[in-house]
């Protein structure tokens, strides 16, 4: 793969292979490039692809229209943890009016569980090319995890437990982002969630 100076510093590449073998490569910062093969030289298509955020995942639908899901910025907004953007031609992009996913997840047998982060979204497709699952990394602080043993009362990390205001998604996001207490950033899991249509 050959990228020129236009792509210097770009990261988190999201490739998509078209039926004719053309490769599109979406990078953080909205850079969309294309090449005739994975190991050919990539040329810039646009600098305004996807939406505001990071960790893009690129795909096309049956009509050949481009779509992108991404970790939406501002990052501490629970209702809009994963954004969706789309384009008919790859050049002009529009951010969807609704979020593709939030960081408050309805967990069977538990109820609504707020997670502090939801990163690197990817889609899983069925045999007909329809997206059926969204896969992402999530993080939760130990005291807010409804499945983990509760810490001893008097433990300095106890902030009220699952369901308390300190376990809201935005409060956890703040503590995880700044690693407020050692180990909180380590409570990360992979979440596989069915897509609701």
Secondary structure as UniProt FT lines:
FT   HELIX           5..7
FT   TURN            8..9
FT   STRAND          14..17
FT   TURN            19..20
FT   STRAND          23..27
FT   TURN            28..30
FT   STRAND          31..35
FT   TURN            38..39
FT   STRAND          43..46
FT   STRAND          53..60
FT   TURN            62..63
FT   STRAND          66..72
FT   TURN            75..76
FT   HELIX           78..80
FT   STRAND          82..87
FT   STRAND          94..95
FT   STRAND          104..107
FT   TURN            108..110
FT   STRAND          111..114
FT   STRAND          117..125
FT   TURN            127..128
FT   STRAND          131..139
FT   HELIX           142..144
FT   TURN            146..147
FT   TURN            153..154
FT   TURN            156..157
FT   TURN            162..163
FT   HELIX           165..167
FT   HELIX           169..177
FT   TURN            178..179
FT   TURN            182..183
FT   HELIX           184..186
FT   STRAND          188..194
//
